[in-house]
């Protein structure tokens, strides 16, 4: 992870069948998927983001994610204000 005074950038990998548990944080989160796909579980439904697509999650928005595909999902997240690695990512 790289962090400055205003933002942080984090690369991530999610194996097929793996998930990120529902959570929220005060950081705005923008991201880009460059391999695979990721289904976000939001309060008002689900959104699948495929390779080559980007997304934005508002700060305070409850969300989780699942890799329902057959390949590893790889992407980059940008957080503002900066964020440290969450416990689930270790």
HUCOR-V177246 format. One record per residue. N is the residue number from 1. RES is the residue in three letters. PHI is phi as a letter, one per 30 degrees, with the letter a starting at -180 (* if undefined). PSI is psi in whole degrees, 0 to 359 (NA if undefined). NEAR is the number of other C-alpha atoms within 12 Angstrom. Layout:
{{N/RES/PHI/PSI/NEAR} {N/RES/PHI/PSI/NEAR}}
This chain:
{{1/UNK/*/139/19} {2/UNK/c/139/18} {3/UNK/b/141/18} {4/UNK/c/197/16} {5/UNK/d/331/12} {6/UNK/c/335/15} {7/UNK/b/164/21} {8/UNK/b/153/25} {9/UNK/b/134/27} {10/UNK/b/127/27} {11/UNK/d/144/22} {12/UNK/b/156/27} {13/UNK/b/136/27} {14/UNK/b/119/29} {15/UNK/d/155/23} {16/UNK/e/134/22} {17/UNK/i/351/18} {18/UNK/d/162/22} {19/UNK/b/162/25} {20/UNK/c/124/28} {21/UNK/d/153/19} {22/UNK/e/137/18} {23/UNK/a/173/23} {24/UNK/b/166/22} {25/UNK/a/161/22} {26/UNK/d/355/17} {27/UNK/d/137/25} {28/UNK/d/141/26} {29/UNK/b/121/30} {30/UNK/c/143/24} {31/UNK/b/170/30} {32/UNK/b/129/28} {33/UNK/c/124/30} {34/UNK/c/355/23} {35/UNK/a/136/27} {36/UNK/i/207/28} {37/UNK/b/160/34} {38/UNK/b/129/41} {39/UNK/c/118/29} {40/UNK/d/134/30} {41/UNK/c/106/26} {42/UNK/c/166/23} {43/UNK/e/328/17} {44/UNK/c/18/10} {45/UNK/k/198/13} {46/UNK/c/148/16} {47/UNK/b/127/23} {48/UNK/c/128/24} {49/UNK/c/125/29} {50/UNK/c/167/26} {51/UNK/e/134/23} {52/UNK/j/357/18} {53/UNK/c/158/21} {54/UNK/b/171/23} {55/UNK/a/160/25} {56/UNK/b/132/24} {57/UNK/c/128/30} {58/UNK/d/150/21} {59/UNK/e/139/19} {60/UNK/i/355/16} {61/UNK/d/121/21} {62/UNK/d/131/25} {63/UNK/a/153/27} {64/UNK/b/180/26} {65/UNK/a/152/32} {66/UNK/b/139/30} {67/UNK/c/100/32} {68/UNK/c/2/24} {69/UNK/d/187/23} {70/UNK/c/356/16} {71/UNK/b/159/20} {72/UNK/d/137/25} {73/UNK/c/133/33} {74/UNK/b/139/28} {75/UNK/a/183/30} {76/UNK/b/134/28} {77/UNK/c/144/32} {78/UNK/b/128/32} {79/UNK/c/140/31} {80/UNK/b/123/26} {81/UNK/d/173/21} {82/UNK/e/151/24} {83/UNK/b/146/26} {84/UNK/c/166/23} {85/UNK/e/130/18} {86/UNK/d/159/16} {87/UNK/e/321/10} {88/UNK/d/342/15} {89/UNK/d/356/15} {90/UNK/c/NA/9}}
